[in-house]
């Protein structure tokens, strides 16, 4: 007894000290990252105050001195609110607004007389070091996992700094101030574009940087401090740019602030985009005032202007149609919200993927038309036109990115079939035998739990159910053959085959992984794959086999040798030796319960990599699994889409857009990318593999 007591006390002390050490390490890491961020802020504050002092010293302008003193006063108020009244949000909001304003003043209050001043050089060096520290802080935060990514378009800090910078531009003439305010709006659109991980966000960033630095500010003919501009731009861009790689949010999570908005707000956003596009077209028409090259300008603008208008009529109709379908999805989502169905599953079931794949091509053509019209009507001395151009590009890029990602991530149609044969013992000849009578009740309860779990899985992910067969005496080979073949022949209501077929089996299996059937028969993986090849033919459907049995590993290993089909096997590995004092021995049904809970409960705390698990997960995929793509729209699909949504006059352009976007111009890049994905699946099989249907395959 004393030994047991000593063991318990020592174990508790060890666990407590280990947890305390982990907590201290975590606190130290977070504190270090926070101190690095504070150092970057202090560095920037010193640069601003030294720079303002230089400008006051050289110009003797009393207004700069007033702003300098007011800046110290605001900084003191922000500190008091933060430390004495615990008003962290108000303090940070005030300081961010003021930082943006002071950095804008430092940028626009510039003079060639400042270049030779030592204090001005110190200011520039401090600004450069502030850039380095800010980017380093953002990088370390993400590497150490100190950032919890939340769905947002523009953070409060970014918005207030942009507003402060725009207010600082009002010290200039109205036209120049308006140009800079519009450029700030373009920067805000670019930040949102990056945070949404749009397909063309990085090219947009390069275009913005090139136009703003090489064309926009020289056209204003005002002296600016390039170091202050670079600091303002870098500090705002660093977070969303790094999140392109580090953010783990899904497409619908990133777009949640927009997709989950009310019907009226989303309709108003579409109308606002239409107004912005019209303003850009009017500004582009100002090019007609320059008649030096009238023989080029007038015909070019006429042709490409008409082309642009037709493209953007299609663009506007596409956005309107998307929100109409999204409204229908919202009705279903809020009707079934008690069942925890996510919006992306509802959109998949409503055919949104097909709509987005076609719309992506049309929006890309609109984006191309905007780029061409901007090049034809380029006005090197009109800052307002350049800013409007830089606003329109990210807007259309975001629309293209939304359709591109929804088209790629939304799951296709899916059908499932479950077979449960609750026999745990096998006679020497391989014939499965029934459990003893005293275990029948336990068997029934466990089998009922498996059936309920798999039906919950099918319902939660909106998977069409072919059936759930339950037999305590086993199924014969012929019966199972007939049922599986009928299951593999299923098609959608529109005619095509389903994108994914899920076959679930729980029951006894032999050491080689074969399913133990009645009459001494067995079902081998090769036999099942022959049936699949016969029914699937040249179609690109995929088969996912989920096994809850004691010998699933042979099938997991064997499926990795399959080269001509898209097949995956999710299996369970049960511990052979279990300390009954620490955990119950594993049984059939334990894996199903945990796997379904993991895939149907977003708040589940199940960890498959946890040490000491009695039931582990293992999966394998065929060699070509990473090449799988859902059904892509054909020419007839595009024609039907056009007849439903667009006026007849636009058909030639819709057909042209479909033909142009259907060209496989990047086949070399796609082939290299396909090889890299295959190598990744062979050498570095992910711990969690997203199937694209809303559920995941896992391994311990």
Phi, psi and omega per residue, in radians:
X1 nan -0.741 3.105
X2 -1.086 -0.673 3.122
X3 -1.121 -0.713 3.117
X4 -1.128 -0.733 3.126
X5 -1.110 -0.745 3.131
X6 -1.106 -0.668 3.118
X7 -1.121 -0.773 -3.138
X8 -1.091 -0.800 -3.118
X9 -1.109 -0.796 -3.123
X10 -1.144 -0.659 3.120
X11 -1.130 -0.752 3.128
X12 -1.122 -0.731 3.124
X13 -1.125 -0.727 3.130
X14 -1.110 -0.770 3.128
X15 -1.096 -0.727 -3.136
X16 -1.143 -0.770 -3.135
X17 -1.168 -0.655 3.099
X18 -1.107 -0.794 3.133
X19 -1.128 -0.664 3.131
X20 -1.154 -0.686 3.119
X21 -1.135 -0.727 3.101
X22 -1.117 -0.722 3.139
X23 -1.128 -0.738 3.124
X24 -1.116 -0.704 3.125
X25 -1.115 -0.707 3.135
X26 -1.162 -0.755 3.135
X27 -1.119 -0.752 3.131
X28 -1.076 -0.711 3.139
X29 -1.135 -0.820 3.133
X30 -1.119 -0.688 -3.141
X31 -1.139 -0.702 -3.140
X32 -1.109 -0.757 3.123
X33 -1.132 -0.680 -3.138
X34 -1.164 -0.698 3.094
X35 -1.110 -0.617 3.094
X36 -1.126 -0.709 3.071
X37 -1.125 -0.707 3.090
X38 -1.116 -0.664 3.113
X39 -1.101 -0.703 3.097
X40 -1.103 -0.702 3.117
X41 -1.146 -0.770 -3.139
X42 -1.115 -0.699 3.104
X43 -1.065 -0.778 3.127
X44 -1.144 -0.703 3.122
X45 -1.095 -0.736 3.107
X46 -1.101 -0.721 3.123
X47 -1.083 -0.736 -3.126
X48 -1.123 -0.822 -3.085
X49 -1.188 -0.670 3.081
X50 -1.155 -0.729 3.122
X51 -1.108 -0.747 3.108
X52 -1.150 -0.623 3.107
X53 -1.116 -0.712 3.101
X54 -1.069 -0.752 -3.117
X55 -1.188 -0.659 3.074
X56 -1.192 -0.668 -3.119
X57 -1.160 -0.678 -3.079
X58 -1.427 -0.568 -3.056
X59 -1.809 -0.320 -3.093
X60 0.989 0.573 3.132
X61 -1.465 2.098 -3.094
X62 -1.158 -0.476 -3.127
X63 -1.115 -0.647 3.117
X64 -1.133 -0.697 3.110
X65 -1.112 -0.694 3.109
X66 -1.107 -0.757 3.131
X67 -1.137 -0.666 3.120
X68 -1.066 -0.832 -3.141
X69 -1.178 -0.690 3.116
X70 -1.107 -0.620 3.098
X71 -1.093 -0.741 3.080
X72 -1.111 -0.674 -3.140
X73 -1.136 -0.780 3.130
X74 -1.131 -0.699 3.100
X75 -1.076 -0.696 3.095
X76 -1.125 -0.736 3.109
X77 -1.084 -0.755 3.139
X78 -1.083 -0.688 3.127
X79 -1.160 -0.715 3.127
X80 -1.114 -0.758 3.127
X81 -1.097 -0.617 -3.074
X82 -1.323 -0.837 -2.974
X83 -1.578 -0.530 -3.029
X84 -1.794 -0.514 -3.098
X85 -1.957 0.006 3.130
X86 0.958 0.541 3.108
X87 -1.675 1.249 -3.026
X88 -1.118 -0.748 -3.097
X89 -1.113 -0.815 3.139
X90 -1.115 -0.697 -3.132
X91 -1.126 -0.835 -3.126
X92 -1.176 -0.631 3.112
X93 -1.112 -0.779 3.130
X94 -1.109 -0.772 -3.114
X95 -1.198 -0.668 3.120
X96 -1.136 -0.747 3.094
X97 -1.060 -0.756 -3.097
X98 -1.257 -0.623 3.083
X99 -1.086 -0.780 3.118
X100 -1.083 -0.711 3.140
X101 -1.147 -0.834 -3.109
X102 -1.163 -0.637 3.101
X103 -1.176 -0.613 3.049
X104 -1.127 -0.755 3.079
X105 -1.061 -0.757 3.134
X106 -1.070 -0.542 3.133
X107 -1.328 -0.785 -2.997
X108 -1.562 -0.390 3.073
X109 -1.555 1.261 -3.078
X110 -2.148 2.699 -3.087
X111 -2.685 2.565 3.126
X112 -1.108 -0.375 -3.138
X113 -1.225 -0.282 -3.109
X114 -1.411 -0.263 -2.950
X115 -1.119 -0.620 -3.061
X116 -1.576 0.050 -3.126
X117 -1.434 2.324 -3.125
X118 -1.102 -0.669 -3.132
X119 -1.184 -0.549 3.075
X120 -1.195 -0.672 3.065
X121 -1.116 -0.679 3.080
X122 -1.107 -0.687 3.089
X123 -1.044 -0.804 -3.135
X124 -1.114 -0.700 3.111
X125 -1.144 -0.688 3.096
X126 -1.128 -0.668 3.102
X127 -1.118 -0.737 3.106
X128 -1.106 -0.756 3.121
X129 -1.153 -0.589 3.075
X130 -1.112 -0.659 3.088
X131 -1.090 -0.833 -3.106
X132 -1.082 -0.801 -3.119
X133 -1.131 -0.701 -3.118
X134 -1.144 -0.797 3.128
X135 -1.153 -0.708 3.125
X136 -1.112 -0.712 3.114
X137 -1.092 -0.780 3.124
X138 -1.089 -0.699 -3.127
X139 -1.180 -0.795 -3.123
X140 -1.129 -0.686 3.105
X141 -0.984 -0.722 -3.084
X142 -1.388 -0.600 3.105
X143 -1.176 -0.691 -3.115
X144 -1.447 -0.069 3.125
X145 1.289 0.472 -3.135
X146 -1.471 -0.101 -3.108
X147 -1.838 2.261 3.032
X148 -1.852 1.844 -3.057
X149 -1.232 2.264 3.113
X150 -2.135 2.587 3.123
X151 -1.141 2.081 3.097
X152 -2.773 2.627 3.078
X153 -1.522 -0.848 -3.098
X154 -2.531 2.184 -3.131
X155 -1.269 2.819 3.138
X156 -1.074 -0.719 3.141
X157 -1.088 -0.770 3.132
X158 -1.125 -0.760 -3.134
X159 -1.074 -0.780 -3.095
X160 -1.209 -0.662 3.088
X161 -1.142 -0.683 3.074
X162 -1.116 -0.742 3.120
X163 -1.111 -0.767 3.126
X164 -1.064 -0.732 3.117
X165 -1.138 -0.699 3.116
X166 -1.139 -0.674 3.109
X167 -1.115 -0.667 3.132
X168 -1.100 -0.483 -3.124
X169 -1.254 -0.219 -3.124
X170 -1.254 -0.068 3.072
X171 -1.295 -0.185 -3.124
X172 -1.730 -3.106 3.105
X173 -1.118 2.772 -3.011
X174 -1.038 -0.791 -3.080
X175 -1.119 -0.763 -3.141
X176 -1.214 -0.673 3.101
X177 -1.107 -0.728 3.110
X178 -1.103 -0.661 3.118
X179 -1.084 -0.756 -3.107
X180 -1.239 -0.659 3.098
X181 -1.083 -0.716 3.089
X182 -1.172 -0.618 3.085
X183 -1.139 -0.650 3.068
X184 -1.096 -0.695 3.066
X185 -1.093 -0.695 3.106
X186 -1.109 -0.674 3.095
X187 -1.126 -0.674 3.087
X188 -1.094 -0.746 3.092
X189 -1.096 -0.663 3.126
X190 -1.152 -0.701 3.099
X191 -1.068 -0.775 3.109
X192 -1.113 -0.704 3.129
X193 -1.042 -0.753 3.112
X194 -1.191 -0.741 -3.101
X195 -1.155 -0.520 3.087
X196 -1.429 -0.050 3.141
X197 0.986 0.768 3.127
X198 -1.094 2.632 -3.070
X199 -1.031 -0.600 -3.094
X200 -1.881 0.367 -3.085
X201 -1.156 -0.767 -3.120
X202 -1.138 -0.814 3.025
X203 -1.014 -0.641 3.085
X204 -1.102 -0.681 3.096
X205 -1.079 -0.763 3.123
X206 -1.124 -0.720 3.128
X207 -1.138 -0.745 3.126
X208 -1.069 -0.832 -3.127
X209 -1.081 -0.720 -3.116
X210 -1.190 -0.821 -3.095
X211 -1.186 -0.770 -3.098
X212 -1.114 -0.745 -3.055
X213 -1.429 -0.646 -3.033
X214 -1.655 -0.445 -3.029
X215 -2.129 -0.770 -2.994
X216 -1.185 -1.036 -3.071
X217 -1.155 -0.649 3.018
X218 -1.073 -0.540 3.140
X219 -1.214 -0.443 3.131
X220 -1.333 -0.368 3.125
X221 0.980 0.826 3.052
X222 -2.209 2.485 3.100
X223 -1.276 2.200 3.121
X224 -2.212 2.700 3.082
X225 -1.550 1.898 -3.078
X226 -1.137 -0.483 3.139
X227 -1.226 -0.689 3.099
X228 -1.174 -0.692 3.091
X229 -1.095 -0.793 3.140
X230 -1.102 -0.666 3.125
X231 -1.137 -0.803 3.139
X232 -1.082 -0.802 -3.113
X233 -1.153 -0.798 -3.074
X234 -1.155 -0.733 -3.117
X235 -1.121 -0.570 -3.140
X236 -1.437 -0.576 -3.038
X237 -1.488 -0.437 -2.984
X238 -1.011 -0.812 -3.104
X239 -1.111 -0.964 -3.136
X240 -1.128 -0.537 3.126
X241 -1.193 -0.756 3.102
X242 -1.184 -0.547 -3.136
X243 -1.221 -0.299 3.031
X244 -1.000 -0.592 3.109
X245 -1.672 -0.760 -2.948
X246 -1.516 -0.419 -3.080
X247 -1.208 2.264 3.136
X248 -1.768 0.196 -3.132
X249 -1.226 2.495 3.083
X250 -1.327 3.064 -3.092
X251 -1.073 -0.864 -3.108
X252 -1.201 -0.482 3.068
X253 -1.233 -0.736 3.115
X254 -1.123 -0.686 -3.093
X255 -1.588 0.134 -3.081
X256 -0.971 -0.746 3.131
X257 -1.037 -0.367 3.139
X258 -1.769 -0.815 -3.071
X259 -1.158 -0.512 -3.104
X260 -1.642 0.119 3.068
X261 -1.173 2.867 3.107
X262 -1.227 2.870 -3.089
X263 -1.043 -0.769 -3.082
X264 -1.174 -0.743 -3.137
X265 -1.075 -0.746 -3.125
X266 -1.220 -0.634 3.074
X267 -1.135 -0.713 3.108
X268 -1.123 -0.610 3.111
X269 -1.127 -0.664 3.104
X270 -1.148 -0.737 3.106
X271 -1.114 -0.694 3.113
X272 -1.089 -0.730 3.097
X273 -1.080 -0.714 3.092
X274 -1.077 -0.706 3.110
X275 -1.137 -0.751 3.126
X276 -1.091 -0.728 3.112
X277 -1.097 -0.708 3.128
X278 -1.144 -0.718 3.098
X279 -1.075 -0.728 3.106
X280 -1.071 -0.719 3.135
X281 -1.119 -0.697 3.111
X282 -1.126 -0.754 3.103
X283 -1.119 -0.641 3.094
X284 -1.145 -0.552 3.134
X285 -1.187 -0.310 3.077
X286 -1.093 -0.260 3.087
X287 -1.081 -0.452 -3.127
X288 -1.163 -0.232 3.083
X289 -1.247 -0.409 -3.121
X290 -1.600 1.763 -3.031
X291 -1.742 0.270 3.116
X292 -1.096 -0.696 3.108
X293 -2.043 0.922 -3.032
X294 -1.063 -0.565 -3.122
X295 -1.184 -0.304 3.065
X296 -1.785 -0.710 -3.033
X297 -1.197 -0.879 -3.030
X298 -1.137 -0.903 3.102
X299 -1.103 -0.705 -3.119
X300 -1.097 -0.796 -3.131
X301 -1.195 -0.626 -3.138
X302 -1.104 -0.842 -3.092
X303 -1.165 -0.934 -3.062
X304 -1.297 -0.430 3.064
X305 -1.178 -0.769 3.092
X306 -1.131 -0.741 3.100
X307 -1.038 -0.754 3.130
X308 -1.104 -0.740 -3.113
X309 -1.119 -0.758 3.133
X310 -1.121 -0.751 3.130
X311 -1.051 -0.679 -3.059
X312 -1.478 -0.314 2.907
X313 -1.129 -0.769 3.070
X314 -1.093 -0.719 3.136
X315 -1.053 -0.794 -3.131
X316 -1.157 -0.756 3.124
X317 -1.109 -0.651 3.129
X318 -1.115 -0.812 3.115
X319 -1.089 -0.727 3.141
X320 -1.129 -0.755 3.107
X321 -1.136 -0.633 3.094
X322 -1.069 -0.779 -3.116
X323 -1.256 -0.475 3.026
X324 -1.121 -0.808 3.097
X325 -1.160 -0.628 3.127
X326 -1.148 -0.618 3.068
X327 -1.091 -0.709 3.076
X328 -1.096 -0.694 3.105
X329 -1.136 -0.658 3.123
X330 -1.097 -0.690 3.134
X331 -1.072 -0.786 3.127
X332 -1.168 -0.709 -3.089
X333 -1.092 -0.828 -3.105
X334 -1.312 -0.371 3.048
X335 -1.259 -0.630 -3.085
X336 -1.922 0.399 -3.093
X337 -1.128 -0.430 3.121
X338 -1.166 -0.378 3.138
X339 -1.556 0.104 3.096
X340 1.081 0.539 3.059
X341 -1.393 2.242 -3.129
X342 -1.410 2.824 -3.081
X343 -1.155 -0.602 -3.124
X344 -1.149 -0.601 3.079
X345 -1.197 -0.644 3.085
X346 -1.150 -0.738 3.124
X347 -1.104 -0.681 3.111
X348 -1.104 -0.730 -3.125
X349 -1.223 -0.377 -3.138
X350 -1.616 0.112 3.104
X351 1.361 0.420 -3.121
X352 -1.200 -0.515 3.140
X353 -1.068 -0.796 3.133
X354 -1.074 -0.758 3.123
X355 -1.071 -0.759 -3.075
X356 -1.217 -0.622 3.135
X357 -1.121 -0.667 3.093
X358 -1.296 -0.747 -3.107
X359 -1.132 -0.558 3.121
X360 -1.006 -0.738 3.141
X361 -1.149 -0.707 -3.128
X362 -1.196 -0.717 3.138
X363 -1.181 -0.621 3.088
X364 -1.087 -0.669 3.102
X365 -1.151 -0.650 3.076
X366 -1.117 -0.716 3.103
X367 -1.109 -0.698 3.093
X368 -1.138 -0.685 3.109
X369 -1.125 -0.669 3.101
X370 -1.117 -0.756 3.126
X371 -1.099 -0.715 -3.134
X372 -1.186 -0.798 3.132
X373 -1.101 -0.692 3.096
X374 -1.083 -0.679 3.121
X375 -1.211 -0.704 -3.119
X376 -1.193 -0.681 -3.069
X377 -1.805 0.476 -3.087
X378 -1.096 2.340 -3.100
X379 -2.168 1.708 -2.996
X380 -1.174 -0.241 -3.131
X381 -1.908 0.072 -3.083
X382 -1.880 1.698 -3.126
X383 -1.167 -0.556 3.139
X384 -1.137 -0.713 3.105
X385 -1.099 -0.771 -3.138
X386 -1.079 -0.731 3.132
X387 -1.126 -0.739 3.113
X388 -1.090 -0.688 3.102
X389 -1.086 -0.719 3.139
X390 -1.289 -0.305 3.025
X391 -1.401 -0.738 -3.053
X392 -1.196 -0.694 -3.096
X393 -1.015 -0.891 3.113
X394 -1.117 -0.590 3.118
X395 -1.059 -0.848 3.139
X396 -1.237 -0.557 3.077
X397 -1.130 -0.687 3.111
X398 -1.142 -0.705 3.105
X399 -1.099 -0.774 3.105
X400 -1.106 -0.741 -3.139
X401 -1.126 -0.681 3.115
X402 -1.087 -0.838 3.139
X403 -1.167 -0.671 -3.138
X404 -1.098 -0.816 -3.071
X405 -1.307 -0.683 3.087
X406 -1.129 -0.666 3.099
X407 -1.121 -0.534 -3.119
X408 -1.534 -0.534 -2.994
X409 -1.732 -0.476 -3.127
X410 -1.174 2.342 -3.104
X411 -1.251 2.748 3.072
X412 -1.577 -2.809 3.127
X413 -1.326 2.626 -3.040
X414 -2.558 2.466 3.115
X415 -2.332 2.527 -3.072
X416 -2.312 2.660 3.115
X417 -2.478 2.329 -3.081
X418 -2.106 2.432 3.083
X419 -2.213 2.140 3.129
X420 -2.149 2.039 3.101
X421 -2.139 1.630 -2.983
X422 -1.384 1.249 3.024
X423 -2.146 2.279 -3.077
X424 -1.904 -0.179 -3.067
X425 -2.114 2.670 -3.100
X426 -2.407 2.332 3.124
X427 -1.329 2.920 -3.071
X428 -1.012 -0.518 -3.132
X429 -1.443 0.082 3.093
X430 1.580 -0.033 -3.132
X431 -1.357 2.120 3.100
X432 -1.182 2.366 -3.135
X433 -2.034 2.730 -3.110
X434 -1.281 2.732 3.094
X435 -1.215 2.726 3.041
X436 -1.057 2.706 -3.067
X437 -1.001 -0.587 -3.086
X438 -1.251 -0.185 3.116
X439 -1.803 -0.002 -3.059
X440 -1.110 -0.742 -3.123
X441 -1.100 -0.780 3.109
X442 -1.093 -0.682 3.109
X443 -1.079 -0.799 -3.127
X444 -1.087 -0.738 3.133
X445 -1.103 -0.767 -3.122
X446 -1.181 -0.707 -3.140
X447 -1.174 -0.702 3.081
X448 -1.087 -0.678 3.092
X449 -1.098 -0.690 3.097
X450 -1.123 -0.774 3.136
X451 -1.101 -0.763 3.117
X452 -1.097 -0.694 -3.121
X453 -1.142 -0.795 -3.089
X454 -1.240 -0.572 3.059
X455 -1.194 -0.639 3.040
X456 -1.084 -0.719 3.125
X457 -1.078 -0.818 3.127
X458 -1.075 -0.762 -3.094
X459 -1.219 -0.713 -3.084
X460 -1.109 -0.702 -3.099
X461 -1.674 0.251 3.088
X462 0.930 0.808 3.114
X463 -1.648 2.206 3.109
X464 -1.109 2.299 -3.053
X465 -1.736 2.118 3.050
X466 -1.405 -0.614 3.112
X467 2.833 2.878 3.073
X468 -2.297 1.798 -3.082
X469 -1.596 2.318 -3.121
X470 -2.267 2.188 -3.110
X471 -2.549 2.120 3.124
X472 -1.396 -0.302 -3.122
X473 -1.764 0.057 3.125
X474 1.543 2.818 3.110
X475 -1.948 2.484 3.085
X476 -1.342 2.809 -3.121
X477 -1.074 -0.765 -3.101
X478 -1.124 -0.723 3.135
X479 -1.106 -0.803 3.140
X480 -1.151 -0.662 3.105
X481 -1.038 -0.808 -3.130
X482 -1.099 -0.748 -3.097
X483 -1.220 -0.752 -3.118
X484 -1.182 -0.682 3.112
X485 -1.118 -0.710 3.091
X486 -1.115 -0.666 3.108
X487 -1.125 -0.748 -3.109
X488 -1.274 -0.234 3.103
X489 -1.558 -0.104 -3.054
X490 -1.094 2.529 3.109
X491 -2.298 2.904 3.105
X492 -1.304 2.975 -3.136
X493 -1.142 -0.455 -3.135
X494 -1.469 -0.159 3.099
X495 2.098 -0.780 -3.089
X496 -1.189 2.877 3.069
X497 -1.245 2.772 3.057
X498 -1.189 2.695 3.120
X499 -1.285 -0.639 -3.066
X500 -2.360 2.391 3.067
X501 -2.069 2.178 -3.124
X502 -1.953 2.137 3.122
X503 -2.019 2.071 -3.128
X504 -1.885 2.373 3.092
X505 -2.395 2.328 3.009
X506 -2.368 2.167 -3.113
X507 2.904 -2.861 -3.097
X508 -1.410 2.591 3.085
X509 -2.485 2.665 3.109
X510 -1.398 3.034 -3.107
X511 -1.101 -0.428 3.121
X512 -1.521 0.039 3.120
X513 1.657 -0.144 -3.118
X514 -1.133 2.506 3.086
X515 -1.318 2.274 3.124
X516 -1.467 2.062 -3.090
X517 -1.959 2.988 3.130
X518 -1.188 2.650 3.118
X519 1.360 0.221 3.129
X520 1.415 0.083 3.127
X521 -1.414 2.919 3.121
X522 -2.571 2.643 3.103
X523 -1.928 2.075 3.130
X524 -1.633 2.770 3.127
X525 -1.127 -0.673 3.124
X526 -1.040 -0.709 3.124
X527 -1.115 -0.781 3.128
X528 -1.091 -0.675 3.130
X529 -1.221 -0.558 3.056
X530 -1.108 -0.769 3.081
X531 -1.055 -0.704 -3.115
X532 -1.152 -0.760 3.124
X533 -1.107 -0.670 -3.137
X534 -1.107 -0.717 -3.091
X535 -1.496 -0.596 -3.068
X536 -1.369 -0.623 3.094
X537 1.015 -2.228 -3.111
X538 -1.608 0.053 3.130
X539 -1.259 2.814 -3.094
X540 -1.847 0.601 3.067
X541 -1.322 2.879 3.132
X542 -2.253 2.711 -3.089
X543 -2.079 2.226 3.083
X544 -2.057 2.114 -3.124
X545 -1.867 2.161 3.116
X546 -1.931 2.127 -3.057
X547 -2.052 2.239 2.986
X548 -2.087 1.398 -3.119
X549 -2.591 2.983 -2.990
X550 -1.396 -0.243 -3.091
X551 -2.282 1.092 3.136
X552 -1.622 -0.279 -3.070
X553 -1.057 -0.671 3.122
X554 -1.036 -0.689 3.109
X555 -1.193 -0.645 3.108
X556 -1.069 -0.712 3.138
X557 -1.284 -0.668 -3.073
X558 -1.221 -0.585 -3.088
X559 -1.194 -0.400 3.128
X560 -1.203 -0.231 3.104
X561 -1.601 -0.153 -3.119
X562 -1.267 2.286 -3.002
X563 -2.023 -0.289 -2.976
X564 -1.953 0.044 -3.106
X565 -2.408 2.843 3.053
X566 -1.713 1.707 -3.052
X567 -2.327 2.444 3.064
X568 -2.343 2.578 3.099
X569 -2.208 2.108 3.030
X570 -1.820 2.075 -3.079
X571 -2.213 3.100 3.141
X572 -2.137 2.561 3.073
X573 -2.144 2.023 -3.066
X574 -1.725 2.372 -3.133
X575 -1.109 2.346 -3.129
X576 -1.391 -0.631 -3.117
X577 -2.076 2.143 -3.090
X578 -2.279 2.341 3.032
X579 -1.348 1.865 -3.035
X580 -1.127 -0.328 3.104
X581 -1.306 -0.458 -3.111
X582 -1.698 -0.588 -3.089
X583 -2.701 2.712 3.085
X584 -1.309 2.598 3.098
X585 -1.129 2.515 -3.102
X586 -1.206 2.583 3.121
X587 -2.373 2.809 3.056
X588 -1.039 2.364 -3.102
X589 1.857 -0.423 3.129
X590 -1.133 -0.759 3.139
X591 -1.141 -0.752 3.131
X592 -1.024 -0.803 -3.134
X593 -1.052 -0.798 -3.099
X594 -1.256 -0.702 -3.119
X595 -1.162 -0.724 3.104
X596 -1.156 -0.734 3.104
X597 -1.078 -0.714 3.129
X598 -1.097 -0.680 -3.074
X599 -1.579 -0.186 -3.096
X600 -2.020 -0.104 -3.136
X601 -2.189 1.818 -3.127
X602 -1.056 -0.406 -3.118
X603 -1.684 0.247 -3.120
X604 -1.166 2.461 3.123
X605 -1.824 0.389 3.122
X606 -1.242 2.221 3.114
X607 -2.053 1.983 -3.095
X608 -1.335 -0.300 3.131
X609 -1.609 0.091 -3.123
X610 -1.121 2.364 -3.141
X611 -1.276 2.567 3.092
X612 1.410 0.261 3.115
X613 -1.202 2.393 3.078
X614 -1.466 -0.415 3.083
X615 -2.138 2.000 -3.141
X616 -1.890 2.738 3.136
X617 -1.840 2.564 3.097
X618 -2.598 2.481 3.107
X619 -2.518 2.782 3.077
X620 -2.500 2.655 -3.130
X621 -2.276 2.729 3.103
X622 -1.234 2.913 -3.037
X623 -1.096 -0.570 -3.078
X624 -1.686 0.215 -3.068
X625 -1.016 -0.725 -3.081
X626 -1.207 -0.248 3.118
X627 -1.466 -0.115 -2.995
X628 -1.142 2.367 3.006
X629 -2.361 2.573 3.105
X630 -1.239 2.946 -3.127
X631 -1.001 2.233 -3.133
X632 -1.725 2.622 -3.110
X633 -1.109 2.407 3.084
X634 -1.710 3.132 3.125
X635 -1.067 -0.685 3.111
X636 -1.180 -0.600 3.083
X637 -1.101 -0.735 3.132
X638 -1.149 -0.695 3.128
X639 -1.093 -0.750 3.093
X640 -1.109 -0.707 3.123
X641 -1.077 -0.759 3.131
X642 -1.093 -0.761 -3.106
X643 -1.115 -0.509 -3.104
X644 -1.399 -0.713 -2.906
X645 -1.924 -0.401 -2.928
X646 -2.089 2.657 3.048
X647 -1.198 2.737 -3.030
X648 -1.083 -0.554 -3.066
X649 -1.135 -0.362 -3.085
X650 -1.565 -0.026 -3.039
X651 -1.045 -0.776 3.127
X652 -0.976 -0.686 -3.127
X653 -1.241 -0.674 3.085
X654 -1.095 -0.742 3.110
X655 -1.117 -0.712 3.119
X656 -1.125 -0.743 3.131
X657 -1.099 -0.722 3.129
X658 -1.137 -0.707 3.124
X659 -1.165 -0.772 -3.100
X660 -1.141 -0.802 -3.105
X661 -1.293 -0.306 3.104
X662 -1.407 -0.204 3.105
X663 -1.169 2.293 -3.122
X664 -1.586 1.279 -3.051
X665 -1.379 -0.304 -3.087
X666 -1.985 0.673 -3.051
X667 -1.157 -0.546 3.121
X668 -1.149 -0.816 3.121
X669 -1.083 -0.724 -3.131
X670 -1.143 -0.650 3.121
X671 -1.144 -0.737 3.103
X672 -1.125 -0.740 3.135
X673 -1.109 -0.645 3.125
X674 -1.143 -0.700 3.109
X675 -1.135 -0.714 3.129
X676 -1.103 -0.716 3.127
X677 -1.151 -0.650 3.104
X678 -1.135 -0.756 3.113
X679 -1.095 -0.665 3.113
X680 -1.082 -0.759 -3.118
X681 -1.215 -0.446 3.141
X682 -1.461 -0.786 -3.022
X683 -1.615 -0.668 -3.051
X684 -2.221 1.164 -3.122
X685 -1.059 2.159 -3.079
X686 -1.090 2.588 3.062
X687 -1.147 -0.646 3.102
X688 -2.190 2.162 -3.118
X689 -2.004 2.024 3.125
X690 -1.367 2.180 -3.125
X691 -1.439 -0.212 -3.072
X692 1.471 -0.026 3.109
X693 -1.816 0.095 -3.137
X694 1.770 -0.254 3.100
X695 -2.055 2.897 -3.003
X696 -2.225 2.605 2.942
X697 -1.636 2.467 -3.008
X698 -2.345 2.730 2.992
X699 -2.444 2.594 -3.100
X700 -1.531 nan nan
